[in-house]
Amino acid sequence: VQLQASGGGWVQTGDSLRLSCAASGRAFSSYGMGWFRQAPGKEREFVASISWSGSSIIYADSVKGRFTISRDNAKNTVYLQMNELKPEDTAVYYCAARNNGGAYTYSSGYRYWGQGTLVTVSS
């Protein structure tokens, strides 16, 4: 599986962005998908995850109520809608896929990773 993340950019505090992650392969609809991020000098952290059907979703406390993860299995794409962005959201955002179809918060549970897309939020 190859994952291609896009949609990052430079925005101001309070703005919105939507990240997309396009996946290759016919098995996308069976994968659990996740978004992680890594800020400069920090470890990669969990952001959000969605199960294969979309029925199970998990968010990190830091983004709950501001970010929304969704997926379109017909388009082999998972999205991360980010609203009310803050400077502390600045990071490289990675999408990831796991063979187990459930939502999951730990990076070790994901087998496939995209290349990352940079989000910069200025104050």
Phi and psi restraints in degrees (value plus and minus 20) as a CYANA .aco file:
   2 GLN   PHI    -133.5   -93.5
   2 GLN   PSI     116.0   156.0
   3 LEU   PHI    -138.3   -98.3
   3 LEU   PSI     115.2   155.2
   4 GLN   PHI    -146.8  -106.8
   4 GLN   PSI      88.5   128.5
   5 ALA   PHI    -110.3   -70.3
   5 ALA   PSI     126.1   166.1
   6 SER   PHI    -173.0  -133.0
   6 SER   PSI     149.7   189.7
   7 GLY   PHI      86.0   126.0
   7 GLY   PSI     -24.1    15.9
   8 GLY   PHI     -89.5   -49.5
   8 GLY   PSI     149.5   189.5
   9 GLY   PHI     152.1   192.1
   9 GLY   PSI    -190.1  -150.1
  10 TRP   PHI    -125.6   -85.6
  10 TRP   PSI     104.9   144.9
  11 VAL   PHI    -157.2  -117.2
  11 VAL   PSI     152.0   192.0
  12 GLN   PHI    -122.8   -82.8
  12 GLN   PSI     142.1   182.1
  13 THR   PHI     -72.8   -32.8
  13 THR   PSI     112.6   152.6
  14 GLY   PHI      72.7   112.7
  14 GLY   PSI     -32.1     7.9
  15 ASP   PHI     -96.5   -56.5
  15 ASP   PSI     156.1   196.1
  16 SER   PHI    -144.9  -104.9
  16 SER   PSI     134.0   174.0
  17 LEU   PHI    -164.9  -124.9
  17 LEU   PSI     131.8   171.8
  18 ARG   PHI    -142.0  -102.0
  18 ARG   PSI     100.7   140.7
  19 LEU   PHI    -111.6   -71.6
  19 LEU   PSI     126.2   166.2
  20 SER   PHI    -144.8  -104.8
  20 SER   PSI     130.8   170.8
  21 CYS   PHI    -156.8  -116.8
  21 CYS   PSI      89.7   129.7
  22 ALA   PHI    -115.1   -75.1
  22 ALA   PSI     113.7   153.7
  23 ALA   PHI    -134.5   -94.5
  23 ALA   PSI     123.9   163.9
  24 SER   PHI    -110.7   -70.7
  24 SER   PSI     143.2   183.2
  25 GLY   PHI      75.2   115.2
  25 GLY   PSI     134.5   174.5
  26 ARG   PHI    -107.6   -67.6
  26 ARG   PSI     -26.8    13.2
  27 ALA   PHI    -113.1   -73.1
  27 ALA   PSI     -12.7    27.3
  28 PHE   PHI     -73.7   -33.7
  28 PHE   PSI     -60.9   -20.9
  29 SER   PHI     -86.6   -46.6
  29 SER   PSI     -30.5     9.5
  30 SER   PHI    -119.3   -79.3
  30 SER   PSI     -26.1    13.9
  31 TYR   PHI    -109.3   -69.3
  31 TYR   PSI     121.0   161.0
  32 GLY   PHI     -96.6   -56.6
  32 GLY   PSI     122.8   162.8
  33 MET   PHI    -144.8  -104.8
  33 MET   PSI     129.4   169.4
  34 GLY   PHI    -163.5  -123.5
  34 GLY   PSI     137.7   177.7
  35 TRP   PHI    -137.7   -97.7
  35 TRP   PSI     114.3   154.3
  36 PHE   PHI    -148.4  -108.4
  36 PHE   PSI     145.1   185.1
  37 ARG   PHI    -164.1  -124.1
  37 ARG   PSI     135.0   175.0
  38 GLN   PHI    -157.6  -117.6
  38 GLN   PSI      95.9   135.9
  39 ALA   PHI    -106.3   -66.3
  39 ALA   PSI     137.5   177.5
  40 PRO   PHI     -75.2   -35.2
  40 PRO   PSI     107.6   147.6
  41 GLY   PHI      57.4    97.4
  41 GLY   PSI     -14.3    25.7
  42 LYS   PHI    -142.0  -102.0
  42 LYS   PSI     145.0   185.0
  43 GLU   PHI     -99.3   -59.3
  43 GLU   PSI     138.1   178.1
  44 ARG   PHI     -85.1   -45.1
  44 ARG   PSI     118.7   158.7
  45 GLU   PHI    -151.1  -111.1
  45 GLU   PSI     133.0   173.0
  46 PHE   PHI     -90.7   -50.7
  46 PHE   PSI     121.5   161.5
  47 VAL   PHI    -136.7   -96.7
  47 VAL   PSI     -76.0   -36.0
  48 ALA   PHI    -181.4  -141.4
  48 ALA   PSI     135.7   175.7
  49 SER   PHI    -165.5  -125.5
  49 SER   PSI     130.9   170.9
  50 ILE   PHI    -158.8  -118.8
  50 ILE   PSI     118.7   158.7
  51 SER   PHI     -94.6   -54.6
  51 SER   PSI     151.6   191.6
  52 TRP   PHI     -78.1   -38.1
  52 TRP   PSI     -55.1   -15.1
  53 SER   PHI    -113.3   -73.3
  53 SER   PSI     -31.6     8.4
  54 GLY   PHI      66.4   106.4
  54 GLY   PSI     -19.4    20.6
  55 SER   PHI    -100.0   -60.0
  55 SER   PSI     -39.1     0.9
  56 SER   PHI    -143.1  -103.1
  56 SER   PSI     105.4   145.4
  57 ILE   PHI    -155.3  -115.3
  57 ILE   PSI     118.9   158.9
  58 ILE   PHI    -149.0  -109.0
  58 ILE   PSI     119.6   159.6
  59 TYR   PHI    -145.1  -105.1
  59 TYR   PSI     128.2   168.2
  60 ALA   PHI     -88.5   -48.5
  60 ALA   PSI     127.7   167.7
  61 ASP   PHI     -78.5   -38.5
  61 ASP   PSI     -52.4   -12.4
  62 SER   PHI     -88.4   -48.4
  62 SER   PSI     -39.0     1.0
  63 VAL   PHI    -138.3   -98.3
  63 VAL   PSI     -24.7    15.3
  64 LYS   PHI     -79.2   -39.2
  64 LYS   PSI     112.2   152.2
  65 GLY   PHI      68.6   108.6
  65 GLY   PSI     -33.4     6.6
  66 ARG   PHI    -134.6   -94.6
  66 ARG   PSI     -54.9   -14.9
  67 PHE   PHI    -126.8   -86.8
  67 PHE   PSI     128.7   168.7
  68 THR   PHI    -154.1  -114.1
  68 THR   PSI     104.5   144.5
  69 ILE   PHI    -118.5   -78.5
  69 ILE   PSI     121.4   161.4
  70 SER   PHI    -171.2  -131.2
  70 SER   PSI     150.2   190.2
  71 ARG   PHI    -166.7  -126.7
  71 ARG   PSI     133.2   173.2
  72 ASP   PHI    -147.4  -107.4
  72 ASP   PSI      79.9   119.9
  73 ASN   PHI     -88.3   -48.3
  73 ASN   PSI     -44.9    -4.9
  74 ALA   PHI     -89.2   -49.2
  74 ALA   PSI     -45.8    -5.8
  75 LYS   PHI    -125.7   -85.7
  75 LYS   PSI     -15.7    24.3
  76 ASN   PHI      32.6    72.6
  76 ASN   PSI      23.2    63.2
  77 THR   PHI    -156.2  -116.2
  77 THR   PSI     120.5   160.5
  78 VAL   PHI    -137.9   -97.9
  78 VAL   PSI     126.0   166.0
  79 TYR   PHI    -142.3  -102.3
  79 TYR   PSI     136.1   176.1
  80 LEU   PHI    -154.2  -114.2
  80 LEU   PSI      84.3   124.3
  81 GLN   PHI    -105.4   -65.4
  81 GLN   PSI     101.5   141.5
  82 MET   PHI    -136.7   -96.7
  82 MET   PSI      95.4   135.4
  83 ASN   PHI    -133.4   -93.4
  83 ASN   PSI     144.2   184.2
  84 GLU   PHI      28.8    68.8
  84 GLU   PSI      28.5    68.5
  85 LEU   PHI     -83.9   -43.9
  85 LEU   PSI     126.0   166.0
  86 LYS   PHI    -143.3  -103.3
  86 LYS   PSI     138.8   178.8
  87 PRO   PHI     -75.8   -35.8
  87 PRO   PSI     -53.6   -13.6
  88 GLU   PHI     -91.2   -51.2
  88 GLU   PSI     -26.5    13.5
  89 ASP   PHI    -104.0   -64.0
  89 ASP   PSI     -26.4    13.6
  90 THR   PHI     -80.8   -40.8
  90 THR   PSI     104.0   144.0
  91 ALA   PHI    -198.5  -158.5
  91 ALA   PSI     149.2   189.2
  92 VAL   PHI    -108.1   -68.1
  92 VAL   PSI     106.3   146.3
  93 TYR   PHI    -121.7   -81.7
  93 TYR   PSI     111.0   151.0
  94 TYR   PHI    -138.0   -98.0
  94 TYR   PSI     119.4   159.4
  95 CYS   PHI    -120.6   -80.6
  95 CYS   PSI     133.6   173.6
  96 ALA   PHI    -166.4  -126.4
  96 ALA   PSI     134.2   174.2
  97 ALA   PHI    -149.1  -109.1
  97 ALA   PSI     125.0   165.0
  98 ARG   PHI    -148.5  -108.5
  98 ARG   PSI     124.2   164.2
  99 ASN   PHI     -84.7   -44.7
  99 ASN   PSI     -55.5   -15.5
 100 ASN   PHI     -88.7   -48.7
 100 ASN   PSI     111.8   151.8
 101 GLY   PHI     -98.4   -58.4
 101 GLY   PSI     -21.5    18.5
 102 GLY   PHI    -103.4   -63.4
 102 GLY   PSI     143.2   183.2
 103 ALA   PHI     -94.3   -54.3
 103 ALA   PSI     128.7   168.7
 104 TYR   PHI    -178.1  -138.1
 104 TYR   PSI     123.9   163.9
 105 THR   PHI    -120.4   -80.4
 105 THR   PSI     -33.6     6.4
 106 TYR   PHI    -118.1   -78.1
 106 TYR   PSI     113.3   153.3
 107 SER   PHI     -82.5   -42.5
 107 SER   PSI     -47.8    -7.8
 108 SER   PHI     -85.0   -45.0
 108 SER   PSI     -36.5     3.5
 109 GLY   PHI    -106.5   -66.5
 109 GLY   PSI     -21.7    18.3
 110 TYR   PHI    -126.0   -86.0
 110 TYR   PSI     116.3   156.3
 111 ARG   PHI    -117.6   -77.6
 111 ARG   PSI     -52.8   -12.8
 112 TYR   PHI    -137.1   -97.1
 112 TYR   PSI     118.9   158.9
 113 TRP   PHI    -152.2  -112.2
 113 TRP   PSI     122.9   162.9
 114 GLY   PHI    -104.7   -64.7
 114 GLY   PSI     159.8   199.8
 115 GLN   PHI    -105.6   -65.6
 115 GLN   PSI     -33.0     7.0
 116 GLY   PHI      75.3   115.3
 116 GLY   PSI     128.6   168.6
 117 THR   PHI    -156.4  -116.4
 117 THR   PSI     115.2   155.2
 118 LEU   PHI    -105.9   -65.9
 118 LEU   PSI     110.6   150.6
 119 VAL   PHI    -137.2   -97.2
 119 VAL   PSI     104.1   144.1
 120 THR   PHI    -141.6  -101.6
 120 THR   PSI     104.0   144.0
 121 VAL   PHI    -136.0   -96.0
 121 VAL   PSI      98.2   138.2
 122 SER   PHI    -116.1   -76.1
 122 SER   PSI     130.8   170.8
